[in-house]
Amino acid sequence: MMTQKQQTDIRILQALFTDIRFESIFNAIDRLHDAASSGKLAEVTNLSKDEVIGWLRDIAYTANETIRELEAPTDPFSGWGERVETSGEPSLRN
């Protein structure tokens, strides 16, 4: 049985992952792409090119892993907290 705190935590997470929030994330990345493709990255971020690349790699890796896990058959006996995987890619994230 879930505790009150766990139920509250779930409600908070459910409020974070809505179609409006996903659209906002997509729009931000799309604007970043527009700036990068026109050579105007400095107009949309104060991060260095290498820092942006590091963040994008981390985001892309996490998104791809999430898709893979959502598409995989569900095993009710495997705990998600027991697995830790890394990309092997160095991250420039602080």
N, C-alpha and C positions, 0 to 999 in steps of 0.2 A: 504494500500500500504506500502511496506517495504522501510525503509530508506536505504541510501547507507551504513551506518554502519551495519545495520542488515544483508544486503546482503553480506558484507565483512565477518562478523562473521560467517555466514552460510558457506561461502567458506572455511574459516579456519577450521571449524569443519569437513566439508566434506573431507578435506585433512588429518585430523587425523584418520578418521575411514575408512581405506582401508584394503584390504585383506593382504597386506604386514605388516601393523601395527598389525592386529589381530594375524597374524602368529608370529610376534615378541613377543607379549604378551604371547601367548601360549608357545613358546619356553622358555621364562624366567621362567614361572611357572613350566614347565616340568623340567628344570634344578634344580630349587629349590626342587622339589619333589625328584629327583634323590639324591640330597645331603642329604635331610632329611631322606630318606629311608636307606641311607648307614651310617647315624650317623655323617655326615660331614657338618652340617649346617653352622658352623663357617667358613668354607672355602669359602662360597658364599655370606655371609652377615655379617655385624657387628651388626645387630639387635639381641636382645635376642629372645629366642624361643617364649616367650609370646607376644612380639611385632609382630613377624612374624605371629603368630596365629591370633592376632587382625586384622592385615592388610588383611590376607586371608579371615577372616570372613566378613569383610567389603566389600571386592571385590566380594566374593561369593554371599552375600546378594544383592548387587547392580546388579550383573549379572543376578541373578534369577528374580529380580523384572523387569529388562529390558526385559527379555524373556517373562515373564507373560504379560507385557504391550504390547509387539509386537504381541503376539498371541491372545490377547483380541480383540473383535470387536471394531472398531474405532467409537467413538462418537464425531462428529464434534463440539458439543456444550459444551463438557467438557474441561476445561483448565488444562493442566498438572501442571501449576504453582500453582493451588489452592489446590493441595493435598500434604501433607507431611506425610510420614509414617516412622516409625523407627522400627528397628528389635527387640528392647528390650534387645539386647545383648550389654554389655558394650564394648567399643572400647578402645584399648590401644594406638590408634593413637594420636599423639600430634597435 
